[in-house]
Amino acid sequence: MKKRIIIFFSTLLLLLATILPFATTIKADSDKSYAIQAILPNNQINKDESYFDLKVEPNKEQTLKVLIANTGSKPITVKAEVNNAYTADSGVIGYDKYDAKPYKSKLPSLTSLVDGKRKQVVKLKTGENKTVEFKVKSPASEYAGIILGGVTTTASVSPTKSKNINIKNQVHYVKGVVLRSKDDGVMPDMHLTSAAPKAVAGSTGIAYTMDNTAPININKVSLTAKIKNGSKTTNYNADNLQIAPNSRFNYFIPIKKLTAGTYKAQITLKNNNGFNKSFNYNITVKQREADNVTEAATPKQQTNNKQWIAIIVGIIVLIAVVVWMYLYYSQRNKGDGPKKGRGKFRLPNKKQTDDSKKTRSGDTRSSRHKK
């Protein structure tokens, strides 16, 4: 009995050791990390800024220098590249797209001014620092507005290690690059050109396509929207939006239970520096479009690892109980049971033996007599 129990629980532990690795625990290593710093040149307009804000002269070459430091305990590889600025659909200025291009710009892009490679790969040993350099040649003549971009660095840090998954975590740092020539004031030129029903992050709504065709950025923008569909009205507000110069983006405004019909929108953009722009735009949503958007916003059923682990452990425990009960009662029936003296071997006493013989003898004589 003891031997079988030991074998059983050994098998149970083996099953647990096989199944529990599915319960992935994410552990991030802190052995890979890095930092960057812009080395500001003499033509930096504001020395207190940490990004490049440069007053450039026509047809003159400028070197952008960025110091990259390995702050971790292991070697690290960092990718550095010069990219143009763009406006993300979330309403912030981004610098991480290698193929981003200005929208309807009369000025050259920052990437077109780079003399040499736009992308560099830097390998740093533990505690090592290196400086990456990008040569930029300013336009041939003076210009109004700004040319906006940035030096973006990317490195894989804090990898997630597991038997079943391997997630590579990446960290991006950006040092903005602003090239100015004239001090002439340039005002933003915003437009709202189109709209379409859309699903974003499980929400239904309408994405409004807007653009800024002026070579100037707009910061700390507040957006106020009122959208009417029959008797229903949706009010929406957002703050601290950023819009890049010469950029176009699709800004999403959520609407609960998007249905077919005509949506009349009043949208206002403004900031504290005097920028103020309002739009009126109508869009008709068809029933098929509303159904497609609603379906896209419906969350798909996903597998939950924790639920599966609980189910598997529950099954194992149930099997363990059943097997234990089977082993326990099978041994009792064979005479090894420990309780109430059942199955114990006893020697018959003499009196019982004689009585038994007499009974058998009597039965025999009686049967003969009957015959």
WOSUL-V206946 format. One record per backbone hydrogen bond with DSSP energy under -1.0 kcal/mol. CO is the residue of the C=O (numbers start at 1). NH is the residue of the N-H. E is the energy in kcal/mol with one decimal. If there is no record, write none. Layout:
<<CO:NH:E> <CO:NH:E>>
//
This chain:
<<1:5:-2.1> <2:6:-2.2> <3:7:-2.1> <4:8:-2.5> <5:9:-2.6> <6:10:-1.9> <7:11:-2.1> <8:12:-2.2> <9:13:-2.2> <10:14:-1.8> <11:15:-2.2> <12:16:-2.2> <13:17:-2.3> <14:18:-1.4> <15:19:-2.1> <16:20:-2.7> <19:22:-2.2> <20:23:-2.3> <22:24:-1.9> <31:73:-1.2> <31:74:-1.4> <33:71:-1.2> <33:72:-1.0> <35:69:-2.9> <37:67:-3.2> <41:44:-1.2> <43:55:-2.0> <46:49:-1.3> <52:178:-2.5> <53:45:-3.3> <54:180:-2.8> <57:60:-1.1> <60:138:-2.6> <62:136:-4.0> <64:134:-2.2> <65:39:-2.6> <66:132:-2.6> <67:37:-2.0> <68:130:-2.5> <69:35:-2.0> <76:124:-3.1> <78:122:-3.4> <79:154:-2.5> <80:120:-3.3> <81:152:-2.8> <83:150:-2.1> <86:94:-2.9> <88:91:-2.0> <91:242:-2.8> <92:88:-3.0> <94:86:-1.9> <110:113:-1.1> <113:137:-2.6> <118:82:-1.7> <120:80:-3.2> <122:78:-3.3> <124:76:-2.3> <125:128:-2.2> <128:70:-2.4> <130:68:-3.4> <132:66:-2.3> <134:64:-3.2> <135:115:-3.2> <136:62:-4.0> <139:59:-3.1> <143:182:-1.9> <147:179:-2.3> <148:85:-1.7> <149:177:-2.8> <150:83:-2.5> <151:175:-2.0> <152:81:-2.2> <153:173:-1.9> <154:79:-3.1> <155:171:-2.4> <167:160:-2.5> <169:157:-2.6> <171:155:-1.3> <173:153:-2.9> <175:151:-2.7> <176:52:-2.6> <177:149:-2.1> <178:54:-2.9> <179:147:-1.8> <180:56:-2.9> <189:213:-2.2> <191:211:-2.1> <194:209:-2.7> <196:207:-3.0> <198:205:-1.6> <200:203:-1.9> <203:200:-2.4> <204:255:-3.3> <205:198:-2.6> <206:253:-2.6> <207:196:-1.6> <208:251:-2.8> <209:193:-2.2> <210:249:-2.7> <211:191:-2.0> <212:247:-1.5> <214:216:-1.7> <214:246:-1.7> <215:146:-2.8> <218:243:-2.5> <221:241:-2.8> <222:270:-1.7> <223:238:-2.2> <224:268:-2.7> <225:236:-2.5> <226:266:-2.1> <227:234:-3.2> <228:264:-2.8> <229:232:-1.9> <232:229:-2.8> <234:227:-2.8> <236:225:-3.0> <238:223:-3.1> <241:221:-2.5> <243:218:-2.5> <246:103:-3.8> <247:212:-2.8> <249:210:-2.6> <251:208:-3.2> <253:206:-2.1> <261:285:-3.4> <263:283:-2.0> <264:228:-2.6> <265:281:-2.3> <266:226:-1.8> <267:279:-3.1> <268:224:-2.3> <269:277:-3.2> <270:222:-3.1> <275:271:-2.0> <277:269:-3.5> <279:267:-2.5> <281:265:-3.0> <283:263:-3.4> <285:261:-2.3> <286:290:-2.4> <287:291:-2.4> <288:292:-2.3> <289:293:-2.3> <290:294:-2.3> <291:295:-2.4> <292:296:-2.2> <293:297:-1.8> <304:308:-2.1> <305:309:-2.5> <306:310:-2.4> <307:311:-2.3> <308:312:-2.7> <309:313:-2.8> <310:314:-2.3> <311:315:-2.3> <312:316:-2.4> <313:317:-2.5> <314:318:-2.3> <315:319:-2.6> <316:320:-2.6> <317:321:-2.3> <318:322:-2.4> <319:323:-2.8> <320:324:-2.4> <321:325:-2.4> <322:326:-2.3> <323:327:-2.7> <324:328:-2.6> <325:329:-2.5> <326:330:-2.1> <327:331:-1.7> <328:332:-1.6> <329:333:-2.0> <331:336:-2.3> <332:335:-1.4> <339:342:-1.5> <341:344:-1.5> <349:353:-1.5> <350:354:-2.6> <351:355:-2.5> <352:356:-1.8> <353:357:-2.0> <354:358:-2.9> <355:359:-2.4> <356:360:-2.1> <357:361:-2.7> <358:362:-3.1> <359:363:-2.2> <360:364:-1.3> <361:365:-2.3> <362:366:-2.4> <363:367:-1.7> <364:368:-1.9> <365:369:-2.6> <366:370:-1.9> <367:371:-1.3>>
//
